[in-house]
Amino acid sequence: MSSLLRLASIETPLVFLLILSGASCANSDLLPLDAARSAVRDGDFARAVGFYQTYLEDQPDDYEVLKEYTFTLGERWAYDGGDRGPIIRNLERLYELRPSEEDVQGLLSLMLVREGQAGSEAGRFEESEQIYRRAIAVNPEAGLAQYNLGMLYDKQGKGDQAFAQYRAAAAKRPQIPDLYLRLGEVYLGRGDFDRAIVTLGLVVELSGVSTYLLPQAHCGIARAYHSKGMMADAVKAGERAGDECELGS
């Protein structure tokens, strides 16, 4: 009996120590994540990224934390700029695991568009085209990638391909005034005056987004009315466009 008591007295502290040790390990696993979230709350994204990386080294399959970390990277990039590569790689992984999540689709598509724009500015047109097409596949309903692909074709003098992309983008009604200005001017140049008036009218409707393109839109509308022989409407639209708008003979 006494030996059993002695054994119990030895085992009890050992069990207690094992419990403490397990709790300590669990706490140590959570510490980097807590620190990362605290740094995000403080607006210290650089420090947060380091803590997230530490946590994910030990928990690489934690989808929710990988997503949280990736969106923190995206917010940091929005403020500071820098390398988009790590964000895109993480988003591709998240998209592969759960392709139906709209916020992942949206951010991945946006970051791909930014990557495509950088390639276009550097003259890497084939690379940019592939990136834009990937962005369209990821988020086909947004329209932004197709608008940028249209501009890429415009830059290369591929008018028909640009027109097709602008039409596809416009069908999704993104709030991009320049898209409707470009498309409206193509309709105008092709003699499709009714579509030109409607499409350029979308630039006017989006004046809350930007007023910069309004004179060009009003002038295009005026020229379309003029070509249709609707002179009173042409004069009104021309007045809105300003003195630099020429309707022709």
N, C-alpha and C positions, 0 to 999 in steps of 0.2 A: 504493500500500500504506500509506504513512504517513498519507494522508488518511483511509483507512478506519479506521486505528487511532485517529486523532484523533476521528472521528465516534463510534466505539465508546466512547472515553473520555468523551465528552460525554453520550451516551445512557445509559450505565450509571448515573450519579448521578441522571439524570432518572427513569429507571425505578424506582430505589430510593426516590426522593422520592414518586413516584406510589403505590407500594406502601404507604409509610408514611402517606401522606395517606388512602388507602382504609381502612387499619387504624384510623387516628384517627377517621374518620367512623363506622366500625362501632362503635368503642368509645364514641363520644359518643352513639350511638343507644341503647346499652345502659346507659349511666350512670344515667339517671333510673329505669329499672326496677330496677337493682341497689340504688339508694338507697331506692326504695319498699319493696323486700323487707327491706332492713336496718331501716328504720323500723318495719315490721310486727313484726319479731323483737324490737325494743326496746319494743313496745307503744305507739309514738307514731303513732296512726292518723291524726291530723290532718296530720302531715308526710307520711305515706305517701300519703294521698289526693292531695296536691299533686304528688308525683313521678309517680304513676300518670297523672294528668291530662296532665302534660307529655309523658310517653311516648306516650299515646294520641292526642295532637294530631298526632303524626307517623306513628303506626301505628294508625289508627282501625279497621282490619279485623282486628286481631290478636284473634281470638276468645278464646283462652286467657287472655291478659292482661286483656281486658275482663271476663272472668268472675272472674279473681283479684281485680281491682280492685273489682268489684261486691260480692263476698263480704266484702272488707275493709270496704267502706262499711257493709254489713249488720252486721258485728261492731261497728263503731264506733257505729252507731245503737243496738245492743243495750245498749251501755254508757252512751252519752251522750244518747240520744234525738235529737230534731231533725227535720229535714225528710226524709220518706221519698221525696219525689218523684224525686230523682236515682237512687235505688236501683231504684225501680219502673220508671223509663224504661229503665235499663240491662237489668234483668231481662226486660222485655218484648222488648227487642232480642235478647237471648240466647235467649229462648223462641222467637221468630220464626225464628231461625237453626237451632236444634236443639231442637225441641219435646219430644223424648223423654228429655231429660236430667232425671233425677228430682230431683237437688239443686237445679236451677234451678226446676223445677215447685214444689218444696216451699217454697223461700224466696220466690218470687214470690207464691204463694198466701198465705203467712203475712203478707207485707207488705201485700197487698191486704186481708186480714182486719183488720189494724191500721188501715188507712185507712178501712175500712167502720165500724169501731167508733168512730173519731173522728167520722165523719159522723153516726152514730146518736146519739152523745152531744150533738151540736150540733143535733139535730132535723132533719137533712137525710135523711129516710127514703127518698125515691125514689133519691137518689144512692147511699146506702148499699146499697140493694137491688141496684142494678146492679153495684156493686163486688163484693158478695158473690157474685153470679151469675158474674161474671168469675173470681173465685177458685175457684169450683166447677168451672168449665169447664177451668181450668188444671190443677187437681189433684183430680179427682173422687173419688178413693179415700180422701182424708184425713178427711172428716167435720167438720172444724173450721168451715169456712165455712157448711155447712148448719146446724150448731148455732147459729151467730151469726145466720144469716138467720131461724131459728126464733124466737130471742129478739127480733129486730127486729119480727117479726109480732106476737109477744106484747105488745110495748110499744105497738103500735097497736090492740090488742084484736082481732086477727085470729086467733082461736083455732084454727080448722080448718087454716089455712095454716101456723101455727106447728107444729101436731101433725104435719102431713105432712113438714115439714123435720126435726123431731126424729126421726121414724121413719126417714127416709132417712139421717140422720147416724148413728143408733144401729146401723144395718145394717153400718156400716163399723167398728164397735167401737173408736172413739177412747177414750182414757183420760181422759174428762171426766165426773167423778161428777155434776156438776150436770145434765148432759144426761139421764142416766138417772133422776135424781130428778124432773125436770120431766116426762119422758115417763111415768114410773111414776105420778105424781100424776094425769096426764090419764087414763090407763087406769083408775085408781081412781075418778075422777069419772064415768067412762062406764060403770062397773059391770063392767069386764073385769078381774075380781079375779085370775085366774090370771096374766094378762100383767103386772098390777101387781106381784105378788109376785116374778115372775122378773126384771122390769126393775129394781125397787128393790133386789133382791138384788145387782145389778151394782154399785150404790153401795157395798154392804158389801164386795164383792170388791175394790174399788178403794181400800180403806182405807189401803193403802200410799201412795197418791197424796194423799189427803186424808181426815181424820177429821171434819172440820167438819160434814159433812152426815149423818153416821151416825145421830144421834137422829131426824132427820126421816125417814130411810129406814126405820129400824126401826119407827117409829110408823106409817108408811104400810103396811108389811107387816102390822103388828098389826091395823090397821083392815080390811085386805083379808081376813085370816083371820077376823076377827070377823064380817064381812059374809057369809062363807061358812059361818058356824056352827061353825067349827073353834076352839072356845074355848081349848083347852089351848095350841095354837100361838099364838093371839092373846095370851094372857097372857105367854108366854115372850118374844115379840117386844116386847110392851109394857114388860116389865121392862128389856129392853136399851135401849129408847127413853128411859126415865126418867119422872119423876113428872109432867111436863107433857103427856104423851101421853094424850089422851082418846079412848076407843073408842066412845063414844056408848052409847045404850040398846040 
